[in-house]
């Protein structure tokens, strides 16, 4: 299975609020050990932080392009 296929499979098993359907969650996540799930959480948190910073950087760049000075 390719990464794109895995993403598609996850998307097909999401509820309207982007959480995983209960059956899929139980069948898929239930196969992992606790330590593996904790590792997945850490990886997801790192990816969220990276994307959040990229979004902040893009907004700062846009504001600066409009002539604003941005400081923290």
PLY file of the C-alpha trace (Angstrom):
ply
format ascii 1.0
element vertex 72
property float x
property float y
property float z
element edge 71
property int vertex1
property int vertex2
end_header
0.00 0.00 0.00
1.38 3.39 -0.95
1.19 6.43 1.34
-1.47 7.95 -0.93
-3.57 4.80 -0.73
-3.27 4.78 3.07
-4.40 8.41 3.24
-7.35 7.63 0.97
-8.29 4.64 3.15
-8.23 6.86 6.25
-10.35 9.50 4.53
-12.91 6.88 3.53
-13.19 5.88 7.20
-13.72 9.33 8.69
-16.87 10.78 10.15
-18.16 14.18 9.11
-16.08 15.83 11.84
-12.85 14.21 10.53
-12.55 11.69 13.38
-12.16 8.01 12.57
-15.27 5.85 12.49
-15.56 3.66 15.58
-15.37 0.33 13.76
-12.31 1.39 11.78
-10.66 2.86 14.86
-11.23 -0.33 16.85
-10.09 -2.61 14.03
-7.09 -0.50 12.94
-5.78 1.17 16.06
-6.59 -1.86 18.18
-3.79 -3.74 16.40
-1.09 -1.40 17.78
0.69 -1.69 21.12
0.34 1.25 23.50
3.92 2.37 22.84
3.27 2.35 19.10
0.15 4.47 19.52
2.09 6.91 21.69
4.72 7.10 18.95
2.01 7.87 16.39
0.70 10.65 18.64
4.17 12.18 18.94
4.65 12.02 15.17
1.24 13.62 14.56
1.96 16.38 17.07
5.28 17.15 15.35
3.58 17.32 11.95
0.84 19.60 13.33
3.46 21.92 14.86
5.40 22.04 11.59
2.30 22.86 9.57
1.16 25.45 12.10
4.51 27.23 11.90
4.39 27.13 8.10
0.93 28.73 8.20
2.16 31.43 10.57
5.19 32.10 8.37
2.98 32.40 5.28
0.70 34.90 7.00
3.64 36.94 8.25
5.09 36.99 4.74
1.75 38.15 3.32
1.43 40.92 5.90
4.97 42.08 5.23
4.25 42.08 1.49
1.36 44.44 2.25
3.73 46.84 4.00
3.09 45.80 7.61
5.86 45.27 10.12
5.33 42.09 12.09
6.96 41.52 15.46
6.31 39.15 18.31
0 1
1 2
2 3
3 4
4 5
5 6
6 7
7 8
8 9
9 10
10 11
11 12
12 13
13 14
14 15
15 16
16 17
17 18
18 19
19 20
20 21
21 22
22 23
23 24
24 25
25 26
26 27
27 28
28 29
29 30
30 31
31 32
32 33
33 34
34 35
35 36
36 37
37 38
38 39
39 40
40 41
41 42
42 43
43 44
44 45
45 46
46 47
47 48
48 49
49 50
50 51
51 52
52 53
53 54
54 55
55 56
56 57
57 58
58 59
59 60
60 61
61 62
62 63
63 64
64 65
65 66
66 67
67 68
68 69
69 70
70 71
